[in-house]
Amino acid sequence: MAISLQKGQKVSLSKENAGLSRVMIGLGWDEVQQKRGFFSLKPQDIDCDATAILLQNGKLRANEDVVYFGNLKHKSGTVQHMGDNLTGAGDGDDEQILVDLAKLPAEYDRIVLMVNIYQARERKQHFGMIRNAFIRLVDCRNGKEMCRYNLTDDYSGMTALIFGEVYRHNGEWKFNAIGQGTSDNSIGEVANRYV
C-alpha cells in the first residue's frame, strides 16, 4: 500500500524497497472548468510542464542538468522525461519522469521535481485554475506505487509549483513532499533558485 504524504513530510524510498534502482515519477493535474460568457472565446487549455532539476550539493551546476520537454534525457542517461502533455486531460499521470537511482552519478545528491504553467502570465493562468494535482513514485520493478502526495493548498496566483524532491541521505534515497508555489514564469526562473 502506498504511503500518502502530507506537505513537508519525508519518507525513505530505500528502506521499504530493498534493492530499489529505478523509479517512475508520475505527476498529474486537472484543469478546473473555466466559465465562458455568451460572447467570450473558448478559454485556452492550461499547458503544465513537469521538470526534473538535478543538483550537486544542493546547487544547479549546468543547464543540461535540467530535464524537461526541451531536454528529454539527462546526459548521464539516468533521468528521462517521457514527453509533454499539452492539456492535462484524462485520468492518471499527465507527465512521467524515469530515474535510475542506482546509476545516477554520485555527484548528484538531489532531484527537484516541479511543474510550471507554460506562458502563464501571457495567458493569465495560474495554479488556482488547477485541481487534483499530485506526485507519485512507483518502483519500476513491480509497478508498485511507493508514495503519493496530493497537493491540497490553494495555489491561486502561483505560476509554478515545486512538488517535491528525491534526495540521497546517508546512503539511502528519500522523498520530500514540498508543495511550494512560486510566481516564477518559466522553468529557467525556477531553476535559478538553485544556482
N, C-alpha and C positions, 0 to 999 in steps of 0.2 A: 504494500500500500504506500502510495506517495505521501511524502511529508508536505503538509500545507503550511506555508510560511507566512509570517506577518512582517510588516515593514521593519527593517533593522535586524531581523533575525538571521543568524548564521548557522549553517549546517555542514557537517563533514560529508563529502561525497565518497571518499576513500574508505572510511571506517565501516560503513554498512554495505559496501560493494567491493569486496576484496578482489583485486586484480583489475579494477576498473581502468580502461585505457581510452576508449572513445566515447564521447557524449554527443548527443544531438540536442541543441538548444533551440527550442521552439518558442516563437514569440507570436502573440495573436492579439487582435483587437477588432472591434466592430464600430462602424460609424453610426452615430445617433441619427435618426431620421430628421432631416432638416425641413423646416417649414417653407412652403412656397406660397407667395402671394399670387393673386389671379393673373397679373401681367408679368410676374418675375420669371427669369430664366431658371432652368433646372440648376440646382447647386452643383458645383464641381465636386467630383469624388475627392476624398482625402487620401493622398498618397503618403503612407508612412513607410519609412525606410529603416530597417534594422542594420546595426553596425557593431562590429567587434573591434575594440581598440586594445592592442597588445602592449603591455607596459613592462619596462625593465626598471626594477627598484622603484616602482610607482610612477615612472615617467615615460612619456611617449618620446622615443628617440628618432623615429624616421616616419615619413609619410606612408611608406609601404607597410607599416605596422597597423594600418587602418584597413580593415576588411569590410567592404560594403558593395553596393550594386555596381560601382565603377572599378572595383578591385576585388574580384570574387574569390581569389585564393592567395593566402599569405605566401611569401617567398619560401618559407620553410616547408610548405605543403601540409602543415598541420592544422590550419584553420581555413575552412571553406564555406563561403556564403552560397546557399543553394538557389539564389535568384530573387528578383524583385517582383513583389506583388503590388500592382498599382492601385488597388481599390480596397483591400481588406475584406472583400465579400466572401461569404461562405463560412463554414464551421471549421474548427481546428486551428492548426498553426497557419499563420499568414506568411511568415518567413522563417527559415531554418538556417542554423549555422552548425556545421560539424566541427568538432575539435578533437584532435588526437592528443590527449593529455600525456600519454606515455612517450610520445615522440617530440613534444613541444620542447624546443631548445631551452636549456636550463636558465639562460639569461632572462627569459620571460617569466615573471612571477605573478602576473595578474592580467586578466582579460575583462575589460569593462564592456558591458552589453547595453546598448542604448538604442532608442528609436527616435527619429525626428520626423516632422511633417515636412515634406518637400514643398518648397516655396510657400511656407506658412504665412508669412507677412503679406506677400503679394496676393495670396488667395483669401486672406482674412480668415484663417483657420487656426484652431488651437485644440489642445487635448481635452478641453471641456466638451468637444464635439465627438469624442471617442468614448466608448464604453466597453466593458468586459475585457480590459487589457490584462494580459498575463504573460509570464515567462515560465517555462518548464524545462527540466533537464531529464533526458532519457538515456539510459545505458544502451549503447548500440549493440551490445552482445545479445540482449534478450528483448529489447523493445520496452523494458520496464521503466515507467516514469518514476524517477527517484524523488523529485521535489517539484513543487509548483508554488508560484507566488502570484496571487491575483491582486492587482493594483486597485484599490478602492477609494483613494483620496480624490478630492475634487482638483483637477488639474486645469481648470479654466484659465485661459491666458497663457498657458505654457505651450511652447512650440517644440520642445524636446523632452524626453524622459530617459533618465539613467535607470534602467530596470534593475540591474544587479551586476555582480562581478563574480567570476570564478577565480580563485587565487590559491597559490601554493603556500602552505604554512607548516613548518616542522615536518617536511616530507610528505604531507598529505594534501589532497585537493579539497577545497571548501567552496561554498557558495554563500554570498551575502546578498540578501534581498534589500535593495536600496530604495527604489521608488522615489527618486528625486526629480522634480520637474524643473526645467530651466526655460529661459526665454531666448535661448540660442536659436538662430535662424538657419543653421546649416550644420552638417557633420563636422566641417572644419572648425566651427566655433566651439562645439562641444569638445573636440579633440584638443583644442588649445588649452582647455582647463588642465590638461595633464602634461603640458610641456614644462 
